[in-house]
Amino acid sequence: MPKHGKKYLNAVKEFERNAVYEPADALELVKKIAPGKFDETVEVSIRLGVDPRHADQQVRGAVVLPHGTGKTRTVLVFAKGDKAKEAEESGADFVGAEDMIAKIQQEGWLGFDVAIATPDMMSTVGKLGRILGPRGLMPNPKTGTVTFDITKAVQEVKAGKIEYRVDKAGIIHAPIGKVSFSVEKLQENLRTLMDVLNRAKPASAKGQYLKGISLSSTMGPGIKVNTQKASF
């Protein structure tokens, strides 16, 4: 059983642990009881009625949150020639090809949050699979990070695009903003994510799709949300 600090334990006393709250009320509580002395991230955990062991029940993709995440994300683009120039003009923080691949392989450099690649670079970038894959940094067509439309890809990431992927337990974890955000902005970000997940329901998934939703801040306790009202 993990030991929690005094601030966490005090936060737990502020609400009923087994109660199920409306989204707006849950977000109000998350903001109120966030125990950190910094601007904590507001996170949502969504348990889906899918079996991730089956390829046709994988739920994965990306979505641009209307109000962003409150975090500036560092972007690396693997590209050459005109596409490399386009990446630089679009605001990418790092741009390169074999030089960047070598830097990651030889120096273990991972100074970026998102990697984007043009399709023609993937045969080379694929060498980084063992390094980037486990860290969720590998470019992937399903999340829009393997594309020739570099400008759009970079701008979406900078605007607040997040990736989501169901884990082995059938749960999706995603940031939806900061504690400093208004409840209204957090609600709209959550609504956008939930709408995308509802549309992404696998045809082979049977029974209840949304099984549980919990909201929390980085250091705060989870607050259960009414799944019937999650998409508002």
Backbone as CSV, one residue per row, in Angstrom:
resi,resn,N_x,N_y,N_z,CA_x,CA_y,CA_z,C_x,C_y,C_z
1,MET,0.849,-1.195,0.000,0.000,0.000,0.000,0.883,1.244,0.000
2,PRO,0.762,2.121,-0.994,1.614,3.304,-1.043,1.288,4.274,0.086
3,LYS,2.343,4.924,0.581,2.139,5.917,1.634,1.962,7.279,1.001
4,HIS,0.968,8.007,1.476,0.697,9.335,0.929,1.068,10.412,1.936
5,GLY,1.417,11.578,1.415,1.781,12.696,2.256,0.581,13.339,2.931
6,LYS,0.860,14.245,3.843,-0.183,14.923,4.611,-1.125,15.709,3.707
7,LYS,-0.576,16.395,2.685,-1.416,17.203,1.796,-2.386,16.323,1.012
8,TYR,-1.893,15.174,0.562,-2.764,14.246,-0.169,-3.876,13.748,0.735
9,LEU,-3.530,13.357,1.940,-4.523,12.835,2.885,-5.556,13.894,3.251
10,ASN,-5.108,15.136,3.358,-6.052,16.226,3.637,-6.990,16.442,2.461
11,ALA,-6.460,16.289,1.240,-7.277,16.457,0.038,-8.362,15.389,-0.019
12,VAL,-8.018,14.166,0.378,-8.980,13.060,0.364,-10.175,13.348,1.274
13,LYS,-9.933,14.076,2.344,-11.001,14.378,3.304,-12.026,15.384,2.763
14,GLU,-11.684,16.014,1.624,-12.538,17.066,1.084,-13.709,16.540,0.259
15,PHE,-13.767,15.232,0.011,-14.858,14.699,-0.797,-15.113,13.243,-0.428
16,GLU,-16.224,12.714,-0.924,-16.601,11.330,-0.665,-15.947,10.427,-1.705
17,ARG,-15.031,9.563,-1.283,-14.242,8.756,-2.209,-15.088,7.861,-3.108
18,ASN,-16.170,7.333,-2.587,-16.987,6.396,-3.361,-18.124,7.065,-4.128
19,ALA,-18.246,8.380,-3.979,-19.313,9.101,-4.678,-18.956,9.274,-6.145
20,VAL,-19.992,9.431,-6.982,-19.806,9.676,-8.410,-20.308,11.087,-8.708
21,TYR,-19.446,11.921,-9.275,-19.755,13.329,-9.465,-20.052,13.678,-10.930
22,GLU,-20.796,14.743,-11.103,-20.996,15.300,-12.437,-19.657,15.883,-12.901
23,PRO,-19.392,15.921,-14.203,-18.100,16.408,-14.686,-17.682,17.774,-14.134
24,ALA,-18.592,18.732,-14.167,-18.256,20.080,-13.691,-17.928,20.079,-12.206
25,ASP,-18.692,19.320,-11.418,-18.448,19.251,-9.972,-17.112,18.568,-9.686
26,ALA,-16.813,17.528,-10.454,-15.545,16.819,-10.273,-14.367,17.736,-10.587
27,LEU,-14.491,18.529,-11.634,-13.416,19.447,-12.007,-13.243,20.548,-10.964
28,GLU,-14.330,21.020,-10.421,-14.266,22.009,-9.337,-13.475,21.441,-8.167
29,LEU,-13.760,20.203,-7.822,-13.066,19.547,-6.715,-11.586,19.357,-7.013
30,VAL,-11.285,18.926,-8.233,-9.886,18.725,-8.621,-9.099,20.019,-8.427
31,LYS,-9.659,21.126,-8.870,-9.015,22.428,-8.725,-8.868,22.819,-7.256
32,LYS,-9.905,22.563,-6.491,-9.939,22.983,-5.093,-8.937,22.236,-4.222
33,ILE,-8.824,20.930,-4.440,-8.023,20.112,-3.529,-6.627,19.782,-4.046
34,ALA,-6.244,20.310,-5.220,-4.902,20.030,-5.754,-3.856,20.408,-4.706
35,PRO,-3.080,19.447,-4.225,-2.171,19.703,-3.102,-0.822,20.313,-3.457
36,GLY,-0.457,20.320,-4.735,0.868,20.807,-5.125,1.018,22.319,-5.022
37,LYS,2.276,22.745,-4.916,2.567,24.183,-4.862,2.885,24.719,-6.261
38,PHE,2.609,23.908,-7.270,2.842,24.316,-8.651,1.537,24.137,-9.423
39,ASP,1.535,24.580,-10.672,0.329,24.476,-11.495,0.201,23.044,-12.017
40,GLU,-0.472,22.208,-11.244,-0.566,20.791,-11.578,-1.358,20.554,-12.866
41,THR,-1.033,19.455,-13.522,-1.781,19.032,-14.707,-3.051,18.322,-14.258
42,VAL,-4.152,18.588,-14.941,-5.403,17.872,-14.682,-5.432,16.682,-15.636
43,GLU,-5.600,15.490,-15.079,-5.531,14.269,-15.870,-6.834,13.484,-15.777
44,VAL,-7.159,12.788,-16.843,-8.342,11.938,-16.851,-7.914,10.505,-17.138
45,SER,-8.515,9.566,-16.434,-8.290,8.134,-16.671,-9.634,7.529,-17.055
46,ILE,-9.672,6.861,-18.195,-10.927,6.335,-18.736,-10.795,4.833,-18.946
47,ARG,-11.603,4.063,-18.234,-11.562,2.605,-18.384,-12.590,2.201,-19.432
48,LEU,-12.105,1.562,-20.490,-12.964,1.184,-21.602,-13.286,-0.310,-21.588
49,GLY,-14.440,-0.649,-22.132,-14.848,-2.042,-22.243,-14.291,-2.674,-23.499
50,VAL,-12.964,-2.704,-23.588,-12.285,-3.312,-24.733,-11.239,-4.297,-24.215
51,ASP,-10.816,-5.201,-25.077,-9.752,-6.146,-24.744,-8.541,-5.798,-25.591
52,PRO,-7.577,-5.070,-25.019,-6.411,-4.602,-25.786,-5.552,-5.719,-26.375
53,ARG,-5.793,-6.952,-25.938,-5.017,-8.063,-26.494,-5.394,-8.344,-27.943
54,HIS,-6.573,-7.868,-28.347,-7.024,-8.069,-29.719,-6.735,-6.817,-30.550
55,ALA,-6.116,-7.002,-31.690,-5.736,-5.873,-32.546,-6.936,-5.028,-32.956
56,ASP,-8.102,-5.678,-33.142,-9.281,-4.920,-33.587,-9.988,-4.196,-32.443
57,GLN,-9.418,-4.280,-31.239,-9.995,-3.543,-30.111,-9.004,-2.536,-29.518
58,GLN,-7.977,-2.233,-30.284,-7.043,-1.188,-29.875,-7.697,0.172,-30.098
59,VAL,-7.592,1.036,-29.125,-8.119,2.400,-29.264,-6.926,3.339,-29.166
60,ARG,-6.600,3.964,-30.279,-5.434,4.828,-30.335,-5.645,5.941,-31.338
61,GLY,-5.134,7.103,-31.039,-5.261,8.222,-31.962,-4.739,9.501,-31.349
62,ALA,-5.188,10.613,-31.877,-4.757,11.922,-31.384,-5.906,12.907,-31.542
63,VAL,-5.882,13.941,-30.724,-6.926,14.961,-30.782,-6.321,16.294,-30.355
64,VAL,-6.783,17.355,-30.998,-6.342,18.700,-30.628,-7.334,19.255,-29.616
65,LEU,-6.873,19.493,-28.401,-7.740,20.062,-27.372,-7.954,21.548,-27.668
66,PRO,-9.189,22.017,-27.606,-9.478,23.415,-27.972,-8.722,24.452,-27.145
67,HIS,-8.392,24.099,-25.906,-7.684,25.061,-25.043,-6.271,24.593,-24.699
68,GLY,-5.790,23.598,-25.444,-4.440,23.109,-25.216,-4.273,22.421,-23.868
69,THR,-3.046,22.099,-23.542,-2.756,21.408,-22.279,-2.100,22.318,-21.252
70,GLY,-1.741,23.514,-21.684,-1.055,24.421,-20.768,0.435,24.173,-20.713
71,LYS,0.912,23.246,-21.554,2.327,22.897,-21.580,2.892,23.155,-22.974
72,THR,4.057,23.786,-23.014,4.740,24.001,-24.285,5.487,22.724,-24.643
73,ARG,5.200,22.182,-25.805,5.797,20.905,-26.198,6.896,21.106,-27.230
74,THR,7.983,20.397,-27.037,9.141,20.492,-27.909,9.004,19.470,-29.036
75,VAL,9.151,19.944,-30.282,8.914,19.109,-31.452,10.194,18.863,-32.243
76,LEU,10.428,17.593,-32.561,11.521,17.198,-33.446,10.918,16.708,-34.750
77,VAL,11.436,17.179,-35.874,10.958,16.729,-37.183,12.103,16.067,-37.946
78,PHE,11.834,14.846,-38.397,12.780,14.150,-39.265,12.373,14.441,-40.710
79,ALA,13.182,15.208,-41.408,12.845,15.579,-42.788,14.087,16.077,-43.512
80,LYS,13.994,16.100,-44.849,15.095,16.571,-45.672,14.617,17.633,-46.658
81,GLY,15.560,18.377,-47.210,15.257,19.320,-48.289,14.186,20.343,-47.954
82,ASP,13.232,20.491,-48.878,12.174,21.484,-48.711,11.330,21.214,-47.477
83,LYS,11.119,19.941,-47.141,10.308,19.599,-45.973,11.024,19.977,-44.678
84,ALA,12.338,19.909,-44.680,13.103,20.342,-43.513,12.960,21.860,-43.337
85,LYS,13.016,22.558,-44.450,12.843,24.017,-44.407,11.435,24.364,-43.933
86,GLU,10.445,23.616,-44.427,9.054,23.835,-44.013,8.904,23.619,-42.508
87,ALA,9.581,22.597,-41.990,9.511,22.307,-40.560,10.075,23.462,-39.738
88,GLU,11.187,24.003,-40.188,11.804,25.128,-39.478,10.884,26.340,-39.488
89,GLU,10.269,26.602,-40.652,9.377,27.757,-40.783,8.084,27.563,-39.990
90,SER,7.727,26.293,-39.726,6.484,26.005,-38.997,6.657,26.096,-37.488
91,GLY,7.896,26.228,-37.042,8.123,26.372,-35.601,8.643,25.142,-34.902
92,ALA,9.112,24.140,-35.666,9.692,22.951,-35.047,10.939,23.350,-34.271
93,ASP,11.158,22.730,-33.129,12.296,23.076,-32.278,13.592,22.446,-32.781
94,PHE,13.489,21.251,-33.348,14.657,20.552,-33.892,14.279,19.939,-35.234
95,VAL,15.164,20.045,-36.198,14.923,19.483,-37.530,16.188,18.801,-38.005
96,GLY,16.040,17.623,-38.569,17.213,16.934,-39.084,16.833,15.611,-39.713
97,ALA,17.842,14.858,-40.105,17.625,13.550,-40.732,18.584,12.548,-40.087
98,GLU,19.556,12.061,-40.837,20.505,11.092,-40.295,21.295,11.658,-39.108
99,ASP,21.526,12.973,-39.120,22.275,13.582,-38.014,21.517,13.457,-36.695
100,MET,20.207,13.678,-36.741,19.395,13.570,-35.534,19.248,12.107,-35.096
101,ILE,19.146,11.229,-36.067,19.040,9.797,-35.755,20.315,9.335,-35.048
102,ALA,21.463,9.774,-35.540,22.733,9.410,-34.928,22.850,9.981,-33.512
103,LYS,22.360,11.191,-33.334,22.423,11.836,-32.020,21.627,11.038,-30.993
104,ILE,20.477,10.533,-31.419,19.645,9.739,-30.516,20.281,8.382,-30.254
105,GLN,20.793,7.751,-31.299,21.396,6.421,-31.164,22.697,6.444,-30.363
106,GLN,23.541,7.396,-30.662,24.872,7.408,-30.072,24.972,8.165,-28.749
107,GLU,24.172,9.223,-28.619,24.261,10.038,-27.405,23.099,9.802,-26.444
108,GLY,22.069,9.089,-26.929,20.910,8.865,-26.072,20.084,10.124,-25.868
109,TRP,20.221,11.064,-26.806,19.517,12.346,-26.692,18.017,12.161,-26.892
110,LEU,17.235,12.722,-25.970,15.774,12.652,-26.059,15.157,13.978,-25.617
111,GLY,15.725,15.059,-26.103,15.273,16.383,-25.682,14.062,16.907,-26.420
112,PHE,13.056,16.083,-26.610,11.845,16.513,-27.305,10.645,15.750,-26.749
113,ASP,9.457,16.314,-26.954,8.220,15.701,-26.463,7.481,14.936,-27.551
114,VAL,7.632,15.399,-28.799,6.924,14.786,-29.936,7.870,14.705,-31.126
115,ALA,7.845,13.567,-31.813,8.642,13.407,-33.031,7.705,13.255,-34.222
116,ILE,8.003,13.995,-35.275,7.234,13.950,-36.518,8.193,13.573,-37.638
117,ALA,7.716,12.800,-38.606,8.585,12.404,-39.717,7.813,12.389,-41.030
118,THR,8.504,12.713,-42.104,7.898,12.557,-43.420,7.955,11.065,-43.758
119,PRO,6.999,10.570,-44.550,6.960,9.134,-44.875,8.254,8.592,-45.468
120,ASP,8.938,9.381,-46.280,10.176,8.906,-46.908,11.319,8.730,-45.918
121,MET,11.149,9.269,-44.696,12.186,9.141,-43.673,11.988,7.922,-42.782
122,MET,10.826,7.283,-42.867,10.493,6.247,-41.903,11.360,4.992,-42.003
123,SER,11.869,4.686,-43.185,12.729,3.509,-43.301,13.998,3.687,-42.473
124,THR,14.434,4.938,-42.342,15.621,5.237,-41.540,15.262,5.457,-40.076
125,VAL,14.180,6.186,-39.849,13.728,6.468,-38.482,13.338,5.169,-37.766
126,GLY,12.931,4.175,-38.553,12.532,2.894,-37.976,13.623,2.262,-37.124
127,LYS,14.862,2.619,-37.365,15.978,2.104,-36.583,15.887,2.526,-35.113
128,LEU,15.108,3.569,-34.868,14.989,4.099,-33.504,13.828,3.465,-32.731
129,GLY,13.182,2.475,-33.342,12.005,1.874,-32.733,12.208,1.417,-31.302
130,ARG,13.329,0.762,-31.027,13.569,0.242,-29.679,13.817,1.344,-28.662
131,ILE,14.250,2.496,-29.153,14.515,3.620,-28.248,13.266,4.474,-28.053
132,LEU,12.636,4.843,-29.164,11.485,5.751,-29.099,10.172,5.043,-28.784
133,GLY,10.014,3.806,-29.265,8.766,3.080,-29.081,8.309,2.974,-27.639
134,PRO,9.141,2.438,-26.734,8.724,2.286,-25.331,8.414,3.612,-24.630
135,ARG,8.927,4.698,-25.176,8.706,6.022,-24.572,7.547,6.765,-25.219
136,GLY,6.889,6.126,-26.172,5.757,6.756,-26.846,6.154,7.895,-27.756
137,LEU,7.394,7.878,-28.233,7.907,8.975,-29.053,8.049,8.628,-30.531
138,MET,7.746,7.390,-30.907,7.920,6.963,-32.295,6.836,7.581,-33.188
139,PRO,7.226,8.219,-34.299,6.223,8.759,-35.234,5.300,7.647,-35.712
140,ASN,4.013,7.976,-35.854,3.030,6.956,-36.230,1.940,7.585,-37.091
141,PRO,1.597,6.957,-38.216,0.545,7.517,-39.090,-0.793,7.661,-38.372
142,LYS,-1.091,6.765,-37.404,-2.379,6.798,-36.702,-2.548,8.045,-35.839
143,THR,-1.435,8.640,-35.455,-1.521,9.845,-34.624,-1.163,11.103,-35.413
144,GLY,-1.002,10.936,-36.730,-0.735,12.098,-37.580,0.687,12.602,-37.514
145,THR,1.604,11.789,-36.987,2.999,12.233,-36.873,3.896,11.659,-37.969
146,VAL,3.312,10.931,-38.904,4.015,10.541,-40.132,3.214,11.150,-41.272
147,THR,3.734,12.219,-41.842,2.966,12.974,-42.823,3.872,13.888,-43.643
148,PHE,3.409,14.230,-44.834,4.113,15.220,-45.639,3.605,16.630,-45.324
149,ASP,2.462,16.707,-44.619,1.920,18.022,-44.239,2.561,18.443,-42.914
150,ILE,3.823,18.794,-42.996,4.601,19.126,-41.807,4.060,20.358,-41.084
151,THR,3.655,21.346,-41.838,3.144,22.576,-41.224,1.959,22.287,-40.325
152,LYS,0.997,21.530,-40.830,-0.187,21.194,-40.042,0.187,20.378,-38.818
153,ALA,1.058,19.395,-38.984,1.438,18.518,-37.878,2.110,19.299,-36.746
154,VAL,3.044,20.174,-37.104,3.749,20.955,-36.087,2.798,21.920,-35.398
155,GLN,1.979,22.597,-36.173,1.055,23.575,-35.593,0.041,22.920,-34.663
156,GLU,-0.420,21.721,-35.011,-1.375,21.029,-34.146,-0.743,20.651,-32.811
157,VAL,0.474,20.171,-32.851,1.158,19.823,-31.599,1.339,21.061,-30.735
158,LYS,1.760,22.138,-31.344,1.976,23.377,-30.601,0.664,23.943,-30.062
159,ALA,-0.451,23.642,-30.754,-1.755,24.167,-30.342,-2.397,23.341,-29.224
160,GLY,-1.848,22.168,-28.937,-2.411,21.373,-27.854,-2.868,19.989,-28.252
161,LYS,-2.253,19.425,-29.268,-2.611,18.080,-29.695,-2.052,17.054,-28.717
162,ILE,-2.885,16.099,-28.318,-2.422,15.024,-27.446,-2.681,13.677,-28.117
163,GLU,-1.888,12.706,-27.756,-2.090,11.345,-28.247,-2.711,10.516,-27.129
164,TYR,-3.544,9.567,-27.497,-4.136,8.674,-26.508,-3.993,7.238,-26.993
165,ARG,-3.848,6.331,-26.040,-3.702,4.914,-26.386,-4.119,4.067,-25.196
166,VAL,-4.973,3.101,-25.447,-5.429,2.235,-24.370,-4.267,1.364,-23.903
167,ASP,-4.101,1.237,-22.573,-3.006,0.424,-22.060,-3.443,-1.029,-21.881
168,LYS,-2.586,-1.850,-21.319,-2.871,-3.276,-21.182,-4.085,-3.555,-20.304
169,ALA,-4.401,-2.621,-19.422,-5.541,-2.792,-18.525,-6.834,-2.230,-19.111
170,GLY,-6.763,-1.726,-20.366,-7.950,-1.161,-20.999,-8.243,0.261,-20.560
171,ILE,-7.215,0.973,-20.093,-7.400,2.335,-19.588,-6.630,3.342,-20.440
172,ILE,-7.254,4.469,-20.667,-6.603,5.574,-21.366,-6.326,6.675,-20.353
173,HIS,-5.086,7.147,-20.335,-4.687,8.247,-19.456,-4.339,9.446,-20.333
174,ALA,-4.873,10.613,-20.018,-4.593,11.783,-20.859,-4.668,13.078,-20.056
175,PRO,-3.837,14.059,-20.399,-3.913,15.378,-19.760,-4.991,16.208,-20.441
176,ILE,-5.708,17.003,-19.687,-6.732,17.861,-20.301,-6.568,19.332,-19.917
177,GLY,-5.412,19.677,-19.352,-5.185,21.075,-18.995,-4.450,21.222,-17.684
178,LYS,-4.537,22.412,-17.121,-3.863,22.723,-15.863,-4.886,23.140,-14.807
179,VAL,-4.491,23.030,-13.539,-5.364,23.428,-12.439,-5.745,24.902,-12.559
180,SER,-4.868,25.700,-13.172,-5.131,27.134,-13.333,-6.193,27.415,-14.394
181,PHE,-6.530,26.429,-15.222,-7.580,26.610,-16.230,-8.926,26.785,-15.532
182,SER,-9.847,27.473,-16.192,-11.209,27.569,-15.667,-11.906,26.226,-15.831
183,VAL,-12.942,26.004,-15.038,-13.718,24.769,-15.160,-14.281,24.650,-16.571
184,GLU,-14.705,25.772,-17.142,-15.296,25.763,-18.478,-14.301,25.258,-19.528
185,LYS,-13.052,25.718,-19.444,-12.038,25.285,-20.410,-11.703,23.809,-20.224
186,LEU,-11.604,23.377,-18.979,-11.326,21.971,-18.708,-12.477,21.095,-19.198
187,GLN,-13.705,21.569,-19.000,-14.876,20.830,-19.472,-14.855,20.671,-20.987
188,GLU,-14.525,21.753,-21.669,-14.530,21.695,-23.137,-13.436,20.758,-23.644
189,ASN,-12.265,20.781,-22.996,-11.200,19.851,-23.382,-11.621,18.409,-23.136
190,LEU,-12.244,18.157,-21.978,-12.700,16.809,-21.651,-13.776,16.355,-22.629
191,ARG,-14.700,17.240,-22.946,-15.778,16.907,-23.880,-15.212,16.533,-25.248
192,THR,-14.227,17.289,-25.695,-13.608,17.017,-26.997,-12.960,15.637,-27.013
193,LEU,-12.245,15.312,-25.958,-11.602,13.998,-25.869,-12.636,12.880,-25.816
194,MET,-13.681,13.052,-25.012,-14.699,12.012,-24.869,-15.446,11.781,-26.177
195,ASP,-15.715,12.857,-26.897,-16.411,12.717,-28.181,-15.570,11.898,-29.160
196,VAL,-14.268,12.142,-29.185,-13.374,11.398,-30.065,-13.327,9.926,-29.661
197,LEU,-13.259,9.662,-28.364,-13.205,8.279,-27.891,-14.503,7.536,-28.191
198,ASN,-15.625,8.209,-28.060,-16.908,7.571,-28.380,-16.980,7.192,-29.849
199,ARG,-16.458,8.053,-30.712,-16.460,7.756,-32.145,-15.456,6.656,-32.492
200,ALA,-14.466,6.469,-31.627,-13.422,5.475,-31.882,-13.779,4.093,-31.343
201,LYS,-14.994,3.908,-30.842,-15.389,2.609,-30.274,-15.247,1.509,-31.325
202,PRO,-14.471,0.479,-31.025,-14.291,-0.622,-31.985,-15.601,-1.361,-32.223
203,ALA,-15.857,-1.742,-33.453,-17.089,-2.454,-33.791,-17.168,-3.794,-33.062
204,SER,-15.995,-4.364,-32.742,-15.968,-5.675,-32.088,-16.120,-5.602,-30.575
205,ALA,-16.121,-4.384,-30.016,-16.269,-4.232,-28.560,-17.725,-4.452,-28.172
206,LYS,-17.956,-5.362,-27.259,-19.312,-5.688,-26.825,-19.576,-5.175,-25.408
207,GLY,-20.830,-4.976,-25.106,-21.207,-4.540,-23.767,-20.928,-3.064,-23.525
208,GLN,-20.819,-2.702,-22.266,-20.619,-1.302,-21.888,-19.245,-0.820,-22.342
209,TYR,-19.213,0.299,-23.036,-17.961,0.833,-23.570,-17.239,1.708,-22.545
210,LEU,-17.953,2.688,-21.978,-17.356,3.539,-20.949,-17.632,2.922,-19.580
211,LYS,-16.632,2.325,-18.992,-16.828,1.608,-17.731,-16.486,2.441,-16.500
212,GLY,-15.642,3.422,-16.663,-15.271,4.239,-15.515,-14.424,5.427,-15.923
213,ILE,-14.635,6.550,-15.250,-13.870,7.765,-15.533,-13.450,8.393,-14.209
214,SER,-12.199,8.799,-14.146,-11.682,9.432,-12.940,-10.871,10.659,-13.318
215,LEU,-11.036,11.725,-12.555,-10.286,12.961,-12.770,-9.382,13.221,-11.572
216,SER,-8.197,13.753,-11.851,-7.270,14.065,-10.757,-6.277,15.123,-11.209
217,SER,-5.586,15.693,-10.234,-4.454,16.561,-10.564,-3.201,15.705,-10.421
218,THR,-2.058,16.242,-10.803,-0.812,15.474,-10.793,-0.559,14.782,-9.455
219,MET,-0.786,15.495,-8.369,-0.485,14.948,-7.048,-1.726,14.677,-6.213
220,GLY,-2.896,14.860,-6.818,-4.131,14.713,-6.068,-4.802,13.360,-6.251
221,PRO,-5.807,13.072,-5.418,-6.550,11.816,-5.507,-7.530,11.817,-6.676
222,GLY,-7.923,10.621,-7.114,-8.862,10.495,-8.215,-10.292,10.711,-7.764
223,ILE,-11.069,11.389,-8.591,-12.473,11.667,-8.308,-13.315,11.019,-9.402
224,LYS,-14.238,10.165,-9.006,-15.046,9.425,-9.969,-16.060,10.333,-10.657
225,VAL,-16.248,10.086,-11.960,-17.152,10.911,-12.768,-18.291,10.033,-13.312
226,ASN,-19.469,10.596,-13.365,-20.638,9.933,-13.924,-20.420,9.672,-15.420
227,THR,-20.285,8.419,-15.800,-20.013,8.101,-17.216,-21.169,8.476,-18.131
228,GLN,-22.383,8.536,-17.584,-23.538,8.882,-18.414,-23.510,10.343,-18.819
229,LYS,-22.795,11.159,-18.058,-22.745,12.597,-18.339,-21.380,13.022,-18.899
230,ALA,-20.509,12.049,-19.117,-19.131,12.377,-19.517,-19.036,13.093,-20.851
231,SER,-19.954,12.799,-21.765,-19.924,13.480,-23.067,-20.862,14.680,-23.105
232,PHE,-21.467,14.969,-21.927,-22.286,16.144,-21.773,-23.470,16.140,-22.743
